[in-house]
Amino acid sequence: MKALLISRDSQLHAEIASQGAARMPPLSIATRASLPDALDRLPPEPPALVIIDASYSEATDADLLDRLGKHYAAASFILLTGAVQQQDLLIRAMRAGVREVLQLPLVHLAFHEALDRIATSAGIVPLRDGKVLAFIACKGGSGATFISTNFGYALATLADKKVMLIDLHGQFGDAALYVSDLKPAMTLSDVCSQIARVDGPFLESCLVHVAPGFGVLAAADDPGNAGNLKPEQMDTLLRVARQHYDYIVLDVGRQIDAMSLRALDNADAIYPILQLALPDIRDARRLLDIFRSLGYPLENTRLIVNRYEKGGKLRLRLQDLQSALGAEVLHTIPNDYMAVTDSVNQGVPVLQLSRSSAVARSLAELVELLTARRVPESKGLFDRIFGRGDSDV
């Protein structure tokens, strides 16, 4: 989309150029220093979007804005205003066709929401509208990394989805090792350090490719680099990823920091992983209390119980767990020690290494559950994958 930015603020221009480059399609931005300059030097091609910085506006700018609106009648307009707003300018701006007014300093989320509304009204549809699914361990050793990596692989191979997994472990992240023996060419910190150039092809080139539709963005290999990551970089990264992937799986880890919180803020669903053990349940309660304090919708947070053994020694029923934590148990992963151990030690997805194992079947069921692919009148995804006949049900 071609855009015209009218501002004398070079820093604002750099900021908008960076945010515009992360969109799909990207914004191609021409600049003019003022409204008179914009009217005197018309771009070779009329822009589809005009962004006007009104923080340096003068009394005569209302008339110039009206003229510009008539000249670019087919364009959408965004007006950026400073702390002091000029009522007359705002009224004239609305009469000139301005439908979006944003406050400076620029809030990136509000800016992109405005661009999304403009793109929708113009009939510009992004390539994809991917979902962000966050897997987070209630307690260390809960198996969240195994589940998130192997679920991502299952989602790509069984449901024919394009999937990216982001390893958000601030220290000692090793999600890629669970499903591949390839060395990452780029890590999360490398991508964030070049966030202005992030687009679909660049992001794809940074992944460890496990399967044709599944890649892993490895965690920062140097814990010192993890501290340099900024939450707004996560916003940009996930925004681009949503446009190029059907699902973005987050391996959040257990540490809650600014980066992981921003990732959780962007998540469509959060899946805390726990085992039926008292320490896990205690930590799960603390984690869910944090989510409630942050205002996360309860219906978007559902539990996955790992290493589940029906009638285990703890004698705790799933209904009791749900009542105690006030959250729904979405799914259970069986305790399949040998298959999981072989998979982790070899760095091969369990669905590839031991397709008929109980844990592989459970992951296939989870894919079917989250993608809603089962059709009542026909066999579901699980049945088609493993060839289970109706007599076995």
ZADRENDREN-414692 format. One record per residue: z negated, x, y of N, C-alpha, C in turn. Coordinates in pm, whole numbers, padded with zeros to 5 digits, always signed. Layout:
// residues N
ZXYZXYZXY...
END
This chain:
// residues 393
+00000+00085-00119+00000+00000+00000+00000+00088+00125+00088+00059+00218+00094+00135+00342-00007+00078+00441-00082+00166+00504-00186+00124+00598-00174+00206+00726-00217+00145+00835-00223+00211+00965-00367+00210+01012-00424+00328+01034-00560+00341+01085-00554+00379+01232-00620+00301+01315-00624+00328+01458-00764+00373+01494-00780+00503+01512-00912+00559+01541-00895+00701+01591-00985+00741+01680-00985+00880+01726-01090+00963+01653-01155+00902+01553-01262+00968+01478-01202+01034+01354-01189+01165+01356-01128+01238+01243-01212+01227+01116-01344+01220+01132-01431+01208+01016-01412+01072+00948-01398+00968+01028-01372+00835+00972-01238+00832+00900-01139+00899+00958-01008+00905+00893-01018+00972+00757-01091+01082+00749-01106+01152+00621-01179+01064+00520-01278+00991+00567-01356+00904+00478-01269+00791+00423-01193+00726+00508-01108+00617+00463-00994+00668+00375-00941+00785+00407-00835+00844+00323-00887+00873+00183-01011+00922+00175-01072+00951+00044-01092+00824-00037-01144+00720+00028-01166+00594-00043-01033+00527-00080-00936+00537+00008-00806+00477-00019-00732+00544-00133-00750+00676-00146-00682+00750-00253-00736+00712-00390-00859+00660-00395-00921+00624-00523-00879+00486-00573-00801+00414-00492-00763+00281-00533-00631+00282-00611-00603+00170-00675-00480+00155-00749-00417+00022-00711-00302+00022-00643-00231+00142-00595-00304+00205-00478-00284+00335-00457-00355+00404-00348-00303+00362-00211-00391+00378-00111-00350+00352+00027-00275+00474+00081-00160+00451+00142-00087+00556+00213-00113+00533+00361-00191+00622+00424-00246+00594+00557-00179+00678+00665-00126+00609+00766-00081+00672+00891-00188+00648+00996-00198+00737+01094-00305+00725+01194-00247+00724+01336-00317+00654+01421-00292+00656+01564-00428+00663+01633-00433+00727+01748-00560+00753+01815-00614+00630+01888-00525+00538+01928-00569+00425+02008-00469+00310+01994-00506+00195+02044-00414+00081+02042-00287+00107+02124-00299+00163+02246-00175+00197+02318-00086+00292+02240-00149+00391+02175-00072+00487+02095-00002+00417+01979-00072+00321+01918-00013+00248+01805+00106+00164+01849+00100+00108+01970+00212+00028+02020+00328+00114+02069+00296+00233+02120+00401+00323+02168+00473+00392+02054+00400+00427+01948+00458+00502+01835+00448+00416+01708+00547+00331+01689+00546+00243+01573+00585+00321+01448+00516+00300+01335+00552+00369+01211+00693+00332+01166+00761+00419+01092+00897+00391+01045+00904+00262+00962+00799+00240+00879+00792+00117+00800+00668+00041+00842+00677-00089+00860+00560-00166+00901+00451-00161+00794+00326-00142+00833+00217-00135+00735+00180-00273+00682+00129-00274+00561+00076-00399+00504-00068-00422+00547-00132-00315+00595-00272-00323+00636-00291-00242+00763-00364-00300+00859-00398-00231+00983-00549-00227+00995-00605-00106+01008-00749-00087+01021-00776-00036+01162-00858-00108+01236-00881-00075+01376-01028-00038+01398-01051+00080+01446-01185+00125+01483-01213+00079+01626-01301-00021+01639-01330-00079+01770-01450-00016+01838-01503+00091+01781-01625+00151+01838-01597+00221+01972-01469+00252+01999-01433+00314+02127-01349+00218+02212-01364+00089+02190-01277-00008+02256-01305-00018+02405-01202-00058+02478-01210-00078+02622-01178-00224+02654-01198-00260+02779-01182-00400+02819-01040-00451+02794-00942-00363+02810-00802-00406+02795-00757-00413+02650-00842-00367+02557-00800-00361+02418-00780-00498+02357-00846-00601+02411-00829-00736+02355-00684-00781+02368-00623-00756+02483-00482-00792+02502-00391-00710+02412-00423-00581+02399-00341-00493+02314-00352-00534+02167-00471-00576+02127-00491-00619+01990-00408-00745+01962-00403-00834+02060-00323-00955+02045-00175-00920+02029-00128-00824+02106+00012-00779+02095+00039-00716+01959-00056-00635+01912-00039-00569+01783-00035-00672+01670-00120-00776+01680-00121-00880+01578+00011-00954+01570+00074-00976+01685+00204-01044+01687+00314-00952+01632+00301-00821+01660+00403-00727+01613+00397-00712+01461+00275-00709+01405+00259-00696+01260+00206-00828+01204+00284-00932+01222+00239-01065+01183+00215-01078+01032+00287-00999+00954+00274-01008+00808+00163-00920+00753+00102-00836+00837-00001-00742+00791-00139-00806+00789-00227-00749+00707-00368-00785+00708-00442-00688+00799-00546-00738+00865-00619-00657+00962-00766-00645+00922-00820-00524+00939-00964-00499+00925-01012-00439+01056-01117-00498+01113-01176-00448+01237-01308-00381+01204-01323-00254+01243-01447-00178+01223-01522-00173+01356-01644-00222+01356-01721-00230+01480-01843-00141+01474-01882-00086+01590-02002-00003+01599-02125-00088+01618-02235-00022+01658-02362-00092+01675-02354-00196+01786-02279-00164+01892-02264-00257+02004-02131-00331+01987-02141-00462+01969-02021-00542+01947-01980-00611+02077-01849-00617+02100-01796-00686+02217-01749-00825+02175-01822-00925+02223-01796-01062+02179-01652-01104+02208-01602-01067+02325-01466-01106+02361-01364-01046+02268-01388-00917+02232-01294-00850+02141-01295-00916+02004-01411-00955+01955-01419-01019+01824-01347-01153+01824-01365-01230+01932-01298-01359+01940-01147-01341+01945-01102-01247+02027-00958-01221+02037-00903-01166+01905-00985-01087+01836-00942-01032+01707-00918-01144+01607-01007-01242+01601-00990-01354+01509-00865-01434+01545-00841-01452+01674-00721-01523+01717-00596-01446+01682-00605-01312+01679-00490-01228+01645-00465-01221+01495-00554-01280+01416-00534-01282+01270-00624-01192+01191-00724-01130+01256-00817-01043+01185-00911-01130+01101-00917-01105+00971-01002-01182+00881-01118-01101+00825-01115-00971+00843-01221-00885+00789-01280-00803+00902-01411-00814+00923-01483-00735+01023-01596-00661+00951-01595-00528+00957-01693-00446+00889-01770-00362+00989-01896-00336+00955-01984-00260+01042-01970-00110+01014-01979-00030+01120-01986+00115+01107-02131+00160+01123-02177+00266+01052-02098+00349+00959-02051+00269+00838-01940+00313+00784-01870+00238+00681-01951+00231+00552-01969+00111+00500-02029+00091+00368-01914+00081+00268-01907+00176+00177-01791+00187+00088-01772+00061+00003-01881+00007-00048-01869-00112-00133-01809-00228-00054-01858-00250+00068-01805-00358+00151-01658-00334+00185-01623-00208+00209-01484-00174+00241-01392-00207+00124-01433-00170+00003-01349-00198-00114-01344-00347-00147-01454-00417-00124-01452-00561-00146-01353-00628-00051-01349-00581+00075-01252-00635+00171-01110-00604+00126-01087-00481+00079-00953-00445+00030-00914-00527-00092-01012-00555-00179-00984-00638-00297-00941-00779-00255-01010-00834-00156-00973-00968-00109-00832-00968-00050-00801-00864+00026-00669-00854+00086-00562-00837-00023-00591-00751-00122-00495-00730-00230-00471-00858-00310-00578-00933-00334-00564-01058-00409-00478-01158-00334-00503-01171-00203-00425-01266-00124-00279-01223-00113-00254-01090-00125-00117-01040-00118-00049-01038-00254-00122-01078-00358-00064-01081-00492-00058-00946-00560-00137-00849-00510-00141-00716-00571-00253-00715-00674-00219-00701-00800-00316-00707-00908-00336-00567-00965-00461-00522-00981-00484-00390-01040-00434-00384-01184-00410-00261-01232-00358-00244-01367-00449-00307-01472-00578-00289-01456-00676-00345-01547-00796-00391-01466-00883-00464-01532-01010-00502-01473-01117-00474-01577-01141-00345-01601-01226-00303-01710-01371-00344-01694-01439-00356-01807-01581-00388-01810-01662-00261-01832-01776-00254-01765-01866-00140-01779-01984-00182-01866-02001-00116-01980-02110-00146-02074-02202-00025-02081-02329-00045-02049-02426+00065-02044-02519+00059-02165-02528+00170-02237-02622+00184-02348-02732+00281-02304-02856+00238-02314-02967+00319-02266-03079+00321-02369-03133+00438-02393-03241+00454-02492-03374+00410-02432-03447+00326-02504-03582+00290-02461-03678+00406-02482-03650+00486-02583-03734+00601-02616-03646+00711-02672-03684+00835-02649-03608+00946-02704-03595+00935-02854-03474+00961-02907-03451+00951-03049-03418+00812-03098-03393+00720-03006-03362+00582-03047-03223+00569-03109-03137+00667-03085-03002+00663-03140-02898+00607-03045-02929+00606-02915-02836+00546-02818-02705+00623-02809-02711+00756-02816-02587+00835-02807-02499+00812-02928-02558+00807-03047-02479+00779-03167-02412+00643-03156-02488+00542-03114-02434+00407-03107-02325+00398-03001-02349+00453-02881-02251+00441-02773-02121+00512-02806-02130+00633-02861-02007+00708-02893-01929+00643-03007-01999+00603-03110-01931+00543-03224-01883+00401-03194-01956+00331-03107-01908+00200-03063-01780+00216-02980-01776+00317-02892-01656+00341-02813-01536+00369-02901-01555+00450-03004-01446+00481-03097-01403+00354-03171-01500+00275-03217-01468+00152-03290-01395+00052-03201-01437+00043-03076-01375-00049-02981-01228-00013-02959-01200+00117-02950-01062+00162-02927-00975+00143-03050-01028+00178-03167-00946+00179-03288-00937+00043-03356-01043-00037-03348-01042-00166-03417-00992-00278-03328-01024-00274-03200-00985-00382-03110-00866-00345-03023-00811-00225-03043-00692-00180-02969-00716-00184-02818-00831-00130-02776-00866-00124-02635-00859+00021-02587-00836+00036-02456-00841+00168-02394-00982+00189-02340-01049+00290-02394-01192+00306-02371-01223+00447-02321-01311+00455-02222-01363+00583-02176-01514+00578-02184-01573+00683-02237-01719+00696-02239-01761+00803-02140-01862+00774-02059-01916+00870-01963-02055+00910-02006-02075+01038-02028-02205+01092-02066-02286+01118-01940-02391+01039-01919-02471+01049-01797-02601+01126-01817-02617+01191-01928-02738+01271-01950-02741+01383-01847-02846+01384-01765-02857+01487-01661-02877+01625-01719-02939+01633-01834-02962+01762-01899-02929+01749-02047-02862+01849-02100-02835+01860-02244-02755+01741-02297-02660+01692-02219-02573+01585-02268-02479+01638-02375-02471+01568-02487-02388+01616-02598-02312+01502-02664-02279+01399-02589-02211+01283-02648-02079+01323-02713-02004+01415-02652-01874+01453-02707-01889+01515-02846-01999+01586-02870-02020+01652-02999-02039+01553-03112-02078+01430-03082-02100+01330-03186-01970+01283-03249-01859+01298-03177-01732+01244-03226-01616+01342-03219-01642+01467-03177-01533+01563-03163-01587+01705-03166-01500+01799-03207-01536+01941-03201-01460+02012-03089-01394+01936-03001-01319+01994-02891-01411+02030-02774-01378+02138-02706-01455+02180-02590-01403+02107-02466-01493+02044-02388-01447+01971-02268-01382+02065-02167-01266+02026-02117-01200+02104-02012-01265+02079-01877-01316+01958-01858-01381+01918-01733-01505+01836-01768-01602+01837-01680-01724+01760-01701-01742+01660-01586-01846+01580-01597-01874+01482-01493-01894+01548-01357-01963+01659-01354-01986+01729-01226-01855+01784-01170-01764+01831-01256-01633+01879-01210-01553+01766-01146-01556+01649-01210-01481+01534-01157-01540+01491-01023-01673+01483-01015-01736+01437-00891-01714+01536-00776-01702+01664-00808-01678+01762-00703-01537+01750-00645-01448+01679-00718-01312+01656-00670-01285+01506-00658-01385+01431-00618-01377+01286-00622-01264+01231-00536-01224+01303-00431-01119+01255-00342-00983+01250-00413-00965+01327-00518-00835+01329-00586-00836+01250-00717-00946+01177-00743-00956+01105-00869-00860+00986-00871-00772+00985-00969-00689+00869-00998-00677+00859-01150-00595+00768-01198-00585+00747-01341-00541+00870-01420-00427+00932-01385-00384+01050-01459-00483+01166-01453-00544+01188-01335-00642+01297-01324-00761+01270-01414-00810+01146-01414-00925+01112-01496-00893+01129-01644-00775+01087-01684-00734+01099-01824-00728+01246-01866-00686+01333-01776-00675+01475-01809-00811+01542-01824-00916+01479-01776-01050+01539-01780-01128+01503-01906-01074+01415-01990-01149+01363-02103-01130+01448-02228-01230+01442-02314-01216+01489-02451-01155+01374-02530-01032+01392-02578-00961+01282-02643-00996+01279-02791-01067+01174-02829-01114+01157-02966-01012+01079-03048-00952+00978-02988-00851+00895-03051-00751+00856-02942-00632+00805-02979-00532+00772-02876-00585+00683-02764-00678+00594-02794-00730+00505-02691-00872+00533-02649-00926+00647-02689-01068+00675-02663-01089+00819-02619-01153+00835-02503-01185+00967-02452-01326+00970-02396-01384+01090-02393-01521+01110-02347-01521+01202-02226-01586+01159-02118-01611+01245-02003-01747+01308-02024-01746+01438-02052-01868+01508-02091-01966+01521-01975-02094+01534-02011-02197+01554-01909-02185+01694-01850-02249+01713-01735-02250+01845-01671-02307+01948-01767-02233+02059-01787-02280+02159-01882-02390+02248-01823-02402+02247-01691-02508+02321-01624-02604+02221-01560-02730+02214-01607-02824+02116-01551-02837+02128-01400-02814+02247-01344-02823+02264-01199-02715+02186-01126-02597+02172-01188-02488+02096-01125-02517+01947-01121-02595+01899-01219-02626+01756-01224-02699+01710-01100-02780+01799-01041-02854+01762-00921-02768+01747-00797-02643+01797-00804-02552+01787-00689-02471+01659-00687-02482+01579-00792-02406+01456-00801-02463+01352-00705-02372+01275-00642-02414+01175-00544-02382+01035-00596-02471+00939-00571-02449+00803-00622-02317+00742-00580-02273+00768-00455-02147+00709-00410-02028+00763-00488-02042+00883-00546-01935+00935-00630-01921+00852-00757-02033+00802-00808-02029+00716-00926-01958+00585-00894-01979+00531-00774-01908+00410-00733-01757+00430-00740-01710+00541-00683-01567+00570-00681-01514+00592-00822-01587+00668-00901-01544+00698-01037-01528+00571-01120-01627+00483-01114-01621+00361-01193-01515+00265-01140-01494+00267-01009-01391+00180-00952-01253+00221-01005-01225+00349-01007-01096+00397-01060-01088+00370-01209-01197+00397-01281-01198+00378-01426-01171+00232-01464-01228+00139-01389-01205-00003-01418-01057-00038-01411-00983+00028-01324-00842-00003-01305-00753+00056-01414-00807+00150-01492-00724+00219-01590-00774+00206-01734-00892+00149-01754-00948+00135-01889-00997-00007-01910-00985-00054-02034-01035-00188-02067-01187-00190-02069-01246-00082-02119-01392-00072-02125-01435+00069-02085-01542+00074-02007-01607+00200-01974-01746+00195-02035-01772+00279-02132-01901+00283-02200-01985+00393-02138-02107+00360-02099-02198+00457-02038-02307+00494-02136-02319+00622-02165-02434+00673-02240-02534+00721-02136-02627+00633-02100-02712+00657-01984-02822+00759-02013-02863+00770-02137-02978+00856-02163-03107+00785-02129-03215+00859-02121-03345+00796-02096-03395+00820-01955-03346+00924-01890-03393+00957-01756-03327+00867-01653-03410+00799-01571-03359+00714-01465-03360+00794-01335-03240+00822-01282-03228+00893-01155-03130+00817-01066-03099+00874-00949-03012+00804-00854-02874+00778-00914-02823+00874-00990-02688+00860-01047-02685+00752-01156-02784+00756-01247-02785+00656-01354-02815+00516-01300-02898+00509-01196-02925+00379-01135-02798+00320-01074-02720+00402-01006-02596+00351-00948-02500+00307-01058-02498+00381-01168-02414+00340-01281-02460+00206-01337-02591+00188-01351-02644+00061-01401-02617-00053-01304-02620-00023-01174-02587-00125-01073-02446-00178-01094-02355-00091-01141-02215-00128-01160-02187-00189-01297-02285-00188-01386-02262-00231-01523-02250-00383-01533-02157-00427-01617-02144-00569-01647-02247-00614-01749-02289-00523-01835-02391-00554-01935-02467-00427-01967-02597-00443-01997-02683-00330-02030-02745-00356-02167-02738-00255-02255-02789-00268-02390-02896-00163-02417-03023-00197-02396-03130-00104-02433-03137-00090-02586-03148+00034-02631-03153+00064-02775-03297+00098-02811-03349+00034-02917-03484+00065-02962-03493+00047-03112-03600+00100-03168-03633+00079-03309-03756-00009-03318-03777-00069-03433-03894-00154-03453-04017-00067-03479-04061+00001-03375-04181+00084-03379-04257+00060-03250-04388+00063-03256-04470+00029-03140-04441+00115-03017-04422+00249-03031-04388+00328-02911-04257+00283-02846-04158+00249-02929-04030+00201-02875-04049+00069-02800-04127-00020-02859-04149-00151-02798-04223-00137-02666-04321-00048-02662-04395-00025-02538-04302+00028-02429-04218+00126-02464-04127+00182-02364-04018+00083-02326-03978-00002-02419-03879-00105-02389-03934-00203-02285-04061-00238-02298-04123-00327-02200-04120-00263-02060-04153-00135-02053-04151-00065-01923-04010-00063-01865-03912-00035-01950-03774-00028-01903-03727-00165-01853-03758-00270-01926-03717-00404-01885-03788-00447-01757-03911-00403-01739-03983-00432-01614-03912-00366-01496-03862-00244-01517-03786-00176-01412-03659-00255-01379-03590-00300-01482-03467-00376-01460-03495-00505-01384-03605-00572-01417-03639-00696-01347-03672-00668-01202-03743-00556-01176-03777-00522-01038-03653-00489-00956-03548-00441-01025-03422-00409-00956-03333-00532-00940-03375-00643-00996-03298-00766-00982-03181-00780-01077-03180-00703-01187-03071-00716-01283-03083-00850-01355-02973-00925-01367-02979-01055-01435-03025-01041-01580-03117-01126-01620-03172-01118-01754-03065-01139-01860-02969-01228-01831-02866-01258-01932-02771-01141-01954-02770-01042-01863-02684-00926-01879-02752-00811-01951-02879-00828-01987-02955-00723-02056-02996-00775-02193-02936-00717-02298-02966-00763-02434-02993-00642-02524-03086-00660-02613-03137-00550-02694-03051-00526-02817-03044-00398-02856-02986-00360-02985-03095-00285-03063-03127-00334-03179-03230-00272-03263-03161-00179-03362-03195-00051-03355-03134+00050-03441-03225+00079-03561-03161+00126-03669-03233+00161-03793-03318+00043-03842-03257-00072-03837-03329-00194-03871-03336-00212-04023-03456-00241-04073-03478-00272-04213-03552-00404-04220-03486-00505-04271-03549-00636-04281-03670-00629-04372-03783-00680-04321-03905-00675-04399-03965-00537-04408-03944-00455-04302-03998-00320-04301-04150-00317-04294-04204-00197-04292-04349-00181-04299-04421-00243-04180-04355-00247-04065-04422-00299-03946-04437-00450-03953-04357-00516-04035-04361-00661-04053-04342-00735-03922-04264-00678-03832-04239-00742-03704-04103-00811-03710-04103-00940-03685-03978-01014-03688-03903-00997-03557-03770-01017-03562-03690-01007-03440-03731-01113-03339-03772-01231-03389-03817-01336-03297-03943-01292-03222-04031-01220-03293-04152-01170-03228-04117-01068-03120-04019-00982-03149-03976-00881-03053-03918-00948-02928-03836-01049-02947-03776-01119-02835-03881-01188-02749-03980-01247-02814-04087-01314-02740-04171-01215-02662-04198-01099-02724-04283-00999-02660-04215-00935-02539-04083-00915-02547-04011-00846-02441-03939-00940-02346-03925-01065-02384-03855-01159-02298-03707-01129-02284-03648-01074-02387-03506-01041-02387-03448-01070-02524-03319-01104-02526-03252-01140-02650-03212-01016-02730-03229-01023-02861-03176-00919-02950-03032-00956-02981-02940-00875-02932-02798-00902-02951-02752-00868-03092-02800-00752-03143-02745-00701-03267-02844-00604-03330-02831-00585-03461-02911-00485-03532-02818-00388-03603-02854-00261-03598-02781-00155-03669-02868-00114-03788-02816-00118-03911-02899-00089-04028-02936+00059-04037-03040+00084-04111-03085+00221-04136-02998+00281-04247-02897+00356-04207-02801+00415-04302-02804+00566-04281-02910+00628-04328-02941+00767-04292-02830+00864-04332-02781+00855-04453-02684+00953-04501-02552+00945-04423-02501+00825-04402-02375+00810-04330-02387+00860-04186-02499+00827-04121-02518+00869-03982-02535+01020-03974-02614+01077-04063-02637+01223-04062-02507+01299-04086-02428+01255-04183-02299+01321-04210-02207+01313-04088-02205+01199-04024-02120+01180-03907-02161+01273-03793-02290+01277-03762-02339+01359-03652-02319+01508-03681-02349+01551-03803-02338+01693-03838-02193+01741-03837-02099+01654-03868-01959+01694-03871-01887+01664-03741-01950+01588-03653-01885+01552-03527-01764+01463-03548-01774+01374-03645-01665+01282-03679-01718+01140-03670-01648+01048-03604-01696+00909-03597-01724+00852-03734-01833+00777-03746-01874+00727-03877-01770+00631-03934-01698+00561-03848-01595+00469-03896-01478+00544-03959-01457+00667-03915-01350+00751-03971-01398+00822-04095-01524+00864-04095-01578+00943-04206-01623+00857-04323-01686+00744-04293-01742+00659-04397-01718+00514-04361-01595+00471-04376-01551+00340-04326-01623+00224-04392-01661+00239-04515-01724+00129-04588-01875+00131-04581-01933+00224-04504-02079+00232-04496-02135+00112-04420-02263+00090-04440-02329-00024-04374-02327-00010-04223-02345+00113-04173-02348+00131-04028-02209+00112-03968-02104+00154-04040-01967+00132-03992-01936-00017-03985-01977-00090-04086-01957-00235-04085-02032-00300-03970-02151-00252-03944-02232-00309-03835-02167-00283-03699-02110-00163-03681-02041-00132-03556-01917-00220-03539-01847-00247-03650-01732-00336-03643-01775-00477-03602-01888-00520-03653-01941-00651-03614-01977-00655-03466-02030-00542-03416-02066-00535-03274-01941-00542-03187-01834-00476-03230-01707-00484-03156-01659-00629-03152-01663-00694-03267-01621-00834-03273-01707-00922-03183-01835-00893-03180-01928-00972-03100-01901-00957-02951-01877-00835-02906-01862-00809-02763-01722-00837-02710-01624-00836-02797-01488-00865-02751-01449-01011-02775-01536-01084-02848-01512-01226-02875-01373-01247-02936-01339-01163-03033-01205-01170-03092-01197-01266-03212-01311-01310-03264-01307-01397-03381-01251-01534-03344-01158-01580-03426-01102-01713-03409-01157-01800-03521-01221-01914-03491-01287-01994-03595-01195-02034-03710-01068-02058-03681-00977-02106-03786-00921-01993-03872-00950-01866-03838-00892-01756-03913-00997-01650-03939-00961-01551-04018-01053-01442-04044-01082-01366-03916-01204-01319-03903-01243-01241-03787-01201-01096-03800-01228-01022-03696-01194-00880-03692-01261-00806-03807-01388-00837-03832-01463-00769-03938-01396-00790-04073-01355-00915-04101-01292-00944-04229-01157-00873-04243-01079-00871-04133-00948-00807-04140-00958-00657-04162-01061-00595-04100-01075-00451-04110-01110-00410-04252-01207-00478-04309-01260-00433-04437-01208-00514-04555-01117-00610-04526-01053-00681-04634-01144-00770-04713-01248-00825-04648-01341-00910-04719-01280-01049-04737-01271-01095-04856-01213-01226-04882-01311-01337-04855-01262-01463-04850-01347-01576-04821-01452-01597-04929-01424-01558-05053-01519-01576-05163-01639-01486-05149-01629-01381-05066-01740-01288-05050-01836-01331-04940-01798-01432-04865-01879-01472-04750-02001-01548-04798
END
